[in-house]
Amino acid sequence: MYDVVVIGAGPGGYVAAIRGAQLGLKVALVEKEQVGGTCLNWGCIPSKALLKTSELVDSIKKAKEFGLKVEGLSIDFPAVIKRSRAIVDQLVKGIVTILKSHDITVIKGTAKFKNATTLDVDGQAIQGKHYIIATGAKSRKLPNVEISKRIWTAKEAMLPDLQTPPQKLLVVGSGAIGMEFASFYHYMGSQVTVIELLDRILPQEDAEISAMAEKMFTKAGIHILTKQSVQSLVETKTGVDVTFSGGSKDSFDAVLIAIGITPNTEGLGLENTKIKLEKGHIVIDEHNKTAEPNIFAIGDVVTPPWLAHKASHEGVNVMEYIVTGKMHPLGPIPACTYCYPQVASVGLTEMQAREKYGDSIKVGKFPFVGNGKALATGKDEGMIKLIFHSKTGELLGAHMIGAEVTDLIHSMVLAMTLETTEAEIIHTIFPHPTLSEMIHETALDAFGQVIHMPKRK
């Protein structure tokens, strides 16, 4: 009998297990594949390793701007993939070591509920006082389309046996995953086309940021099609023949499907419990509790946003709730897209803020080109945008595009968590020269005090 049995060892599950052990609980962690889940093994981590390579390629191509002469650049694509897998292996081993240090029992196998109190793991009965479902999600597929060596999900796009980048690549979907792989393969030499059903790429982001992103990607050489869809994919011996919604046709060497996720709930035996599903996702209350009072669910298997850091935070929250009966609110959740340029955001978009508060908002903007560090490092394309309530000074939203913004957004998340106002940001001393100074200038701009931009008429 365990105090808590966690099903799924991704960033939600393994973090929950560690926190539970820290709180003195006897914890079992069930995983049918690799510790670390999709995020560590096939998502967040290896994709960032690949994107770093693409960033270096771009930097080398621009070496002349820095007074450097570089000749004979070539890409060893298998080595690029091999490096990403080596990083994954190192991190997986590290997590396994951490789990052992906390005396967490890791059980390899497929879990299925026999009832609300007993779990079957490949024929072995496991019992827990509480359960946490953290089974995550998998890539959503197009109807009647089979995944193959030429039609990919994100996993196939980084498999170790991939020897060369495709000459022509179609990316279906322009969310975070789609744009990250579009960016990577573009800098690896592929001719990339992105197709998006909606009227703009990165549709969850602020409209102004999306528009700037599209301009920057187009300038870089990525072909973007919006308000269009794929009608059919036909795999041939040499590629994939694609028919678009308008009737036009084209052929590609590979197609990446990046149209969202499907929660991993099948085979869990949920039909043997009172747990309810809505659009495939497990229904939970404000404490991440399912219809079974001893069973919780976290991460991609429940409500959006479907982000690794949200899953980890939920895992900690649930374990603390099990022990103390109290749960702190999630707070603002940042979103990051690690394409080139990067995109990051938290809180309300300008449109959402105007819908909620009308004219009682102030919007500040500051371009990268006005920042000394951005110019010095040759990364002067982008913008930071902050949205405040004009009467209370509350920071309502932060939206960024450009170099390293995924490492800048945390300060705005912290500011919102601490209920910081514009006055506190304005009177904070930011180090110089840094990219972070743009946050200061943006807050100043919202309230008519910007220093390093010409006076508005």
Order of alpha helices (4+ residues) and beta strands (2+ residues): beta-alpha-beta-alpha-alpha-alpha-beta-beta-beta-beta-beta-beta-beta-alpha-beta-alpha-beta-beta-beta-beta-beta-beta-beta-beta-beta-alpha-beta-beta-alpha-beta-alpha-beta-beta-alpha-alpha-alpha
